[in-house]
Amino acid sequence: MSQRCVEMLLGKILTDEDFRRSFFPVQPSSFEIAAAHGLELTPVERSALSTLRLRRFAFIAQTLDPRISRSCVSRPKGSGRGTSDTGSGKWGVS
């Protein structure tokens, strides 16, 4: 069931902005946060996932239909889709 946890983690990172912000940058506490959501990962999976970068997920997340994603509750008005909170240009891709 661990592969399922990896898939669920990746989906949660993409669709839940609050979770995404708390998970990145990836560090040991990131996996504690994942475990608190029922996502237990093996040491090998943790190692592989430690290379994930916020900007790549933020780029994909902003292209998702809002009906299937959770926006950050604290997001200021007017900072909707098409903007980047990553400070790396319009799309925040590295």
C-alpha positions in Angstrom: 0.0 0.0 0.0 3.0 2.3 0.2 2.9 3.2 -3.6 -0.7 4.2 -2.9 0.6 6.6 -0.2 3.1 8.1 -2.6 0.3 8.7 -5.1 -2.0 10.1 -2.5 0.8 12.4 -1.3 1.4 13.7 -4.8 -2.3 14.3 -5.3 -2.6 16.1 -2.0 0.4 18.3 -2.8 -1.3 19.3 -6.1 -4.8 19.8 -4.9 -4.4 21.2 -1.4 -2.6 24.6 -1.2 -2.4 24.7 2.6 -0.8 21.2 2.7 1.5 22.1 -0.2 2.8 25.2 1.7 3.3 23.2 4.9 5.1 20.3 3.1 7.7 22.5 1.3 10.6 22.9 1.5 10.9 19.2 1.9 12.6 18.3 5.2 12.1 15.6 7.9 9.1 17.5 9.3 7.4 17.3 5.8 7.1 13.5 6.2 5.7 14.0 9.8 3.0 16.2 8.3 2.3 13.6 5.6 2.1 10.9 8.4 -0.4 13.1 10.3 -2.6 12.8 7.2 -2.3 9.0 7.2 0.5 8.9 4.5 3.2 6.6 5.8 6.2 6.4 3.6 9.2 4.1 3.5 12.8 5.5 3.9 13.4 4.8 0.1 10.2 6.7 -0.8 11.2 9.6 1.5 14.6 9.8 -0.1 13.1 9.8 -3.6 10.4 12.5 -2.6 13.0 14.7 -0.9 14.0 16.1 -4.3 10.5 17.5 -5.0 10.3 21.3 -5.6 7.5 23.6 -4.7 7.6 25.7 -7.9 6.9 22.7 -10.1 3.8 21.7 -8.1 2.6 25.3 -7.9 2.8 25.6 -11.7 0.7 22.4 -12.2 -1.7 23.3 -9.4 -2.6 26.6 -10.9 -3.8 24.9 -14.0 -6.2 22.7 -12.2 -9.9 23.4 -12.3 -10.8 25.1 -8.9 -13.6 22.6 -8.4 -11.0 19.9 -7.7 -8.5 21.8 -5.6 -8.5 23.6 -2.3 -7.2 27.1 -2.3 -5.4 28.7 0.7 -8.0 30.3 2.9 -5.6 33.1 3.8 -5.0 34.1 0.1 -5.6 37.8 -0.4 -8.4 38.9 -2.8 -7.2 39.3 -6.3 -4.3 36.8 -6.1 -6.1 34.0 -7.9 -5.0 31.8 -10.8 -2.3 33.0 -13.1 -0.2 34.5 -10.3 2.7 33.0 -8.6 3.6 33.2 -4.9 7.0 31.6 -5.7 8.8 34.8 -6.8 10.0 33.2 -10.0 8.1 35.0 -12.7 4.6 34.5 -13.9 4.5 30.7 -13.8 7.1 30.0 -11.1 8.9 27.3 -13.0 12.5 26.5 -12.5 
